[in-house]
Amino acid sequence: DLYSLVLLLGISIGVYLCHRTAKDMGVHDHGSIVWDEFIGMWITLMAIPTDSWQWVLAGFLVFRVLDIWKPWPIRWFDRNVHGGMGIMVDDIIAGVISAGLLWGSALYLAG
């Protein structure tokens, strides 16, 4: 669908932009590089009903906790993948895990 296509385009552009920005700044994954968080949150939102602010808030909180704490496997990717993809991949994985957790929660709550 169009959402997935635009997301893939965003990931591709993000890998380039994050690589270039980190190289120009001389710092890997500087805090001012936020394209990766944008993509991770976007992935999180794919699995939840975005017409409910409660689900959007839950998605934001779950994604941010995973992105900050970086539990396995997120931490492994963060430490072992470098360049633009390294900046992006931990947030992509955090987004996928967040989406799965929220989707599972929605199914559980639905009965």
FIBA-570717 format. One record per residue (C-alpha): residue number from 1; residue in one letter; x, y, z. Coordinates in nm, 2 decimals. Layout:
+-----+-----+--------+--------+--------+
|   n | res |      X |      Y |      Z |
+-----+-----+--------+--------+--------+
| NUM |   A |      X |      Y |      Z |
...
+-----+-----+--------+--------+--------+
***
This chain:
+-----+-----+--------+--------+--------+
|   n | res |      X |      Y |      Z |
+-----+-----+--------+--------+--------+
|   1 |   D |   0.00 |   0.00 |   0.00 |
|   2 |   L |   0.10 |   0.37 |  -0.03 |
|   3 |   Y |   0.18 |   0.40 |   0.35 |
|   4 |   S |   0.44 |   0.12 |   0.32 |
|   5 |   L |   0.59 |   0.26 |   0.00 |
|   6 |   V |   0.63 |   0.60 |   0.15 |
|   7 |   L |   0.78 |   0.45 |   0.47 |
|   8 |   L |   1.04 |   0.25 |   0.26 |
|   9 |   L |   1.12 |   0.57 |   0.07 |
|  10 |   G |   1.16 |   0.75 |   0.41 |
|  11 |   I |   1.39 |   0.48 |   0.53 |
|  12 |   S |   1.60 |   0.49 |   0.22 |
|  13 |   I |   1.63 |   0.87 |   0.23 |
|  14 |   G |   1.70 |   0.85 |   0.61 |
|  15 |   V |   1.99 |   0.61 |   0.57 |
|  16 |   Y |   2.16 |   0.86 |   0.33 |
|  17 |   L |   2.07 |   1.17 |   0.53 |
|  18 |   C |   2.18 |   1.02 |   0.86 |
|  19 |   H |   2.51 |   0.89 |   0.71 |
|  20 |   R |   2.58 |   1.23 |   0.55 |
|  21 |   T |   2.49 |   1.43 |   0.85 |
|  22 |   A |   2.69 |   1.22 |   1.09 |
|  23 |   K |   2.99 |   1.24 |   0.86 |
|  24 |   D |   2.96 |   1.61 |   0.82 |
|  25 |   M |   2.93 |   1.66 |   1.20 |
|  26 |   G |   3.20 |   1.41 |   1.28 |
|  27 |   V |   2.97 |   1.24 |   1.53 |
|  28 |   H |   2.79 |   0.91 |   1.50 |
|  29 |   D |   2.42 |   0.94 |   1.58 |
|  30 |   H |   2.43 |   1.29 |   1.73 |
|  31 |   G |   2.12 |   1.38 |   1.93 |
|  32 |   S |   2.02 |   1.64 |   1.67 |
|  33 |   I |   1.97 |   1.37 |   1.41 |
|  34 |   V |   1.61 |   1.28 |   1.45 |
|  35 |   W |   1.51 |   1.14 |   1.12 |
|  36 |   D |   1.55 |   0.79 |   1.27 |
|  37 |   E |   1.31 |   0.86 |   1.55 |
|  38 |   F |   1.06 |   0.99 |   1.31 |
|  39 |   I |   1.08 |   0.67 |   1.11 |
|  40 |   G |   1.07 |   0.45 |   1.42 |
|  41 |   M |   0.76 |   0.63 |   1.54 |
|  42 |   W |   0.60 |   0.60 |   1.20 |
|  43 |   I |   0.65 |   0.23 |   1.21 |
|  44 |   T |   0.50 |   0.22 |   1.56 |
|  45 |   L |   0.19 |   0.40 |   1.43 |
|  46 |   M |   0.13 |   0.15 |   1.15 |
|  47 |   A |  -0.01 |  -0.11 |   1.40 |
|  48 |   I |  -0.24 |   0.11 |   1.60 |
|  49 |   P |  -0.57 |   0.30 |   1.55 |
|  50 |   T |  -0.44 |   0.65 |   1.51 |
|  51 |   D |  -0.79 |   0.80 |   1.55 |
|  52 |   S |  -0.75 |   0.75 |   1.93 |
|  53 |   W |  -0.51 |   0.98 |   2.11 |
|  54 |   Q |  -0.47 |   0.72 |   2.38 |
|  55 |   W |  -0.32 |   0.47 |   2.14 |
|  56 |   V |  -0.10 |   0.73 |   1.98 |
|  57 |   L |   0.03 |   0.83 |   2.33 |
|  58 |   A |   0.08 |   0.47 |   2.42 |
|  59 |   G |   0.27 |   0.42 |   2.09 |
|  60 |   F |   0.49 |   0.72 |   2.16 |
|  61 |   L |   0.57 |   0.61 |   2.52 |
|  62 |   V |   0.64 |   0.24 |   2.42 |
|  63 |   F |   0.86 |   0.35 |   2.13 |
|  64 |   R |   1.06 |   0.61 |   2.34 |
|  65 |   V |   1.12 |   0.36 |   2.63 |
|  66 |   L |   1.25 |   0.10 |   2.39 |
|  67 |   D |   1.46 |   0.36 |   2.20 |
|  68 |   I |   1.61 |   0.50 |   2.52 |
|  69 |   W |   1.67 |   0.17 |   2.71 |
|  70 |   K |   1.77 |  -0.03 |   2.39 |
|  71 |   P |   1.70 |  -0.38 |   2.52 |
|  72 |   W |   1.82 |  -0.68 |   2.31 |
|  73 |   P |   1.80 |  -0.70 |   2.01 |
|  74 |   I |   1.79 |  -0.32 |   1.97 |
|  75 |   R |   2.12 |  -0.27 |   2.16 |
|  76 |   W |   2.30 |  -0.53 |   1.94 |
|  77 |   F |   2.20 |  -0.34 |   1.62 |
|  78 |   D |   2.29 |  -0.01 |   1.78 |
|  79 |   R |   2.64 |  -0.13 |   1.86 |
|  80 |   N |   2.72 |  -0.34 |   1.56 |
|  81 |   V |   2.57 |  -0.17 |   1.26 |
|  82 |   H |   2.75 |   0.15 |   1.15 |
|  83 |   G |   2.70 |   0.44 |   0.91 |
|  84 |   G |   2.36 |   0.57 |   0.81 |
|  85 |   M |   2.20 |   0.23 |   0.84 |
|  86 |   G |   2.34 |   0.20 |   1.19 |
|  87 |   I |   2.18 |   0.52 |   1.29 |
|  88 |   M |   1.85 |   0.41 |   1.15 |
|  89 |   V |   1.83 |   0.04 |   1.23 |
|  90 |   D |   1.79 |   0.06 |   1.61 |
|  91 |   D |   1.49 |   0.29 |   1.57 |
|  92 |   I |   1.35 |   0.07 |   1.29 |
|  93 |   I |   1.37 |  -0.24 |   1.52 |
|  94 |   A |   1.23 |  -0.04 |   1.82 |
|  95 |   G |   0.94 |   0.07 |   1.59 |
|  96 |   V |   0.87 |  -0.29 |   1.48 |
|  97 |   I |   0.88 |  -0.42 |   1.84 |
|  98 |   S |   0.66 |  -0.13 |   1.96 |
|  99 |   A |   0.41 |  -0.20 |   1.69 |
| 100 |   G |   0.40 |  -0.57 |   1.78 |
| 101 |   L |   0.36 |  -0.49 |   2.15 |
| 102 |   L |   0.08 |  -0.24 |   2.08 |
| 103 |   W |  -0.09 |  -0.46 |   1.82 |
| 104 |   G |  -0.09 |  -0.76 |   2.06 |
| 105 |   S |  -0.22 |  -0.53 |   2.34 |
| 106 |   A |  -0.51 |  -0.42 |   2.12 |
| 107 |   L |  -0.60 |  -0.78 |   2.03 |
| 108 |   Y |  -0.59 |  -0.87 |   2.40 |
| 109 |   L |  -0.80 |  -0.58 |   2.50 |
| 110 |   A |  -1.05 |  -0.65 |   2.22 |
| 111 |   G |  -1.13 |  -0.98 |   2.38 |
+-----+-----+--------+--------+--------+
***
